[in-house]
Amino acid sequence: MKTIKNLIALTLTTLALALSAPAAELVNVSGASNIAVGGYDTVAFFTDKKPVNGDPGISVSYQGATYIFATKEHKELFEAAPEKYAPQCGGYCAYGVAVGALFPVDISTWQVRNGKLYLNLNKAILKKFNADFDGNAAKAKKNWPELVAKHSK
């Protein structure tokens, strides 16, 4: 009985450590500049409801990438809750991730749904993604850890 309790305790401890460990970093960035989301302010998609270019003088590092913002207020919002404002799938095409691949994105495909920012390769792919949004978002969420493990630094 004591062995089973010890095994359960060890399993729970291992699980807790695994869940608290930082995720591997995989963010779609622009070349050597390491700038995420093509230099657009990710908070603006939520607050301004449109793509807004960031100011390189207002930036923060998150998951190994540099995010830039149009205002100091947006930077502060991001710093307070980066997981809320960072794009899903590391800023890669959400449909691509749903089918197990990493595709670049076209910023005009942005959308905020269910409080999350999604980007896609092009308008045709966005249409495919949205044809079964919930199913594709679930597939992307399921596939993301494997893609991170395979492609992260």
C-alpha positions in Angstrom: 0.0 0.0 0.0 2.8 2.4 0.9 4.5 1.7 -2.5 1.3 2.6 -4.4 1.0 5.8 -2.4 4.7 6.7 -3.1 4.1 5.9 -6.8 1.0 8.1 -7.0 2.9 10.9 -5.2 5.8 10.6 -7.5 3.5 10.6 -10.6 1.7 13.7 -9.3 4.9 15.5 -8.6 6.3 14.7 -12.1 3.0 15.8 -13.7 3.1 19.1 -11.7 6.7 19.8 -12.7 5.9 19.1 -16.4 2.9 21.4 -16.3 4.8 24.2 -14.7 7.9 23.9 -16.9 8.1 26.6 -19.6 7.0 25.6 -23.0 9.5 25.4 -25.8 9.7 28.6 -27.8 8.5 28.6 -31.4 7.4 32.0 -32.7 7.0 33.1 -36.3 9.5 35.9 -36.6 10.9 38.2 -39.3 14.4 37.1 -40.1 17.3 38.2 -38.0 15.2 41.0 -36.4 13.3 38.4 -34.4 10.2 40.6 -34.5 6.9 38.7 -34.1 3.7 39.3 -36.1 5.5 41.3 -38.8 5.9 44.3 -36.4 2.2 44.7 -35.8 0.9 45.6 -32.3 -0.9 42.4 -31.2 -2.9 44.3 -28.5 -4.3 46.6 -31.2 -6.1 43.6 -32.8 -8.1 43.5 -29.6 -8.4 47.1 -28.7 -8.5 48.9 -32.0 -10.0 46.1 -34.0 -7.4 46.5 -36.8 -3.8 45.9 -37.6 -1.6 48.7 -36.3 2.1 49.0 -36.9 4.2 48.9 -33.7 6.9 51.4 -32.7 10.3 49.7 -32.4 11.0 51.9 -29.4 8.2 50.2 -27.5 9.0 46.5 -27.3 9.1 43.5 -25.1 10.6 40.0 -25.4 8.3 37.1 -25.0 9.0 33.4 -25.9 12.2 34.3 -27.6 10.7 36.9 -29.9 10.4 40.7 -29.9 6.8 42.1 -29.9 6.5 45.8 -30.7 3.6 48.1 -29.7 2.0 51.3 -30.9 1.7 52.7 -27.4 3.1 52.2 -23.9 -0.4 51.3 -22.7 -0.5 48.4 -25.2 2.9 47.2 -24.1 1.7 47.2 -20.4 -1.4 45.3 -21.3 0.7 42.7 -23.1 3.2 42.4 -20.3 0.3 41.9 -17.8 -1.1 39.0 -19.9 1.0 37.9 -22.8 -0.8 34.7 -23.3 -4.0 36.7 -24.0 -2.5 38.9 -26.7 0.1 36.7 -28.3 -1.3 35.0 -31.5 -2.2 31.4 -31.4 0.1 28.9 -32.9 3.1 31.1 -32.3 1.9 33.5 -35.1 2.0 30.8 -37.7 -1.0 30.0 -40.0 -3.6 28.4 -37.7 -5.0 26.2 -40.5 -1.5 25.0 -41.3 -1.0 24.0 -37.7 -4.4 22.3 -37.8 -3.1 20.1 -40.6 0.3 19.6 -39.0 2.4 22.2 -40.9 4.0 25.6 -40.3 2.9 28.2 -42.9 3.7 31.9 -43.0 0.8 34.4 -42.6 -0.8 37.3 -44.3 -1.8 39.9 -41.7 -5.0 40.7 -43.5 -6.3 37.3 -42.4 -6.3 38.2 -38.7 -9.3 37.5 -36.5 -10.0 37.5 -32.8 -12.4 34.7 -31.9 -13.2 33.4 -28.5 -10.7 36.0 -27.1 -7.8 34.7 -29.1 -5.8 36.1 -32.1 -5.6 33.8 -35.2 -3.7 34.4 -38.4 -3.7 32.4 -41.6 -1.7 32.0 -44.9 -4.2 33.8 -47.1 -7.9 34.6 -47.5 -8.7 31.2 -49.2 -7.0 29.4 -46.3 -8.8 31.6 -43.8 -12.1 30.6 -45.4 -11.2 26.9 -45.0 -10.2 27.5 -41.4 -13.5 29.2 -40.7 -15.6 26.6 -42.4 -15.0 24.5 -39.3 -13.6 27.0 -36.9 -14.1 25.0 -33.7 -12.8 21.8 -35.2 -9.8 23.4 -36.8 -8.9 25.4 -33.7 -9.1 22.2 -31.7 -6.8 20.4 -34.2 -4.4 23.3 -34.1 -4.3 23.2 -30.3 -3.7 19.5 -30.4 -1.0 19.6 -33.1 0.9 22.6 -31.6 3.0 20.9 -28.9 4.3 18.3 -31.4 5.2 21.1 -33.9 7.0 23.0 -31.2 8.9 20.0 -30.1 9.9 19.3 -33.7 10.8 22.8 -34.8 11.8 24.8 -31.7 15.3 26.0 -31.1 
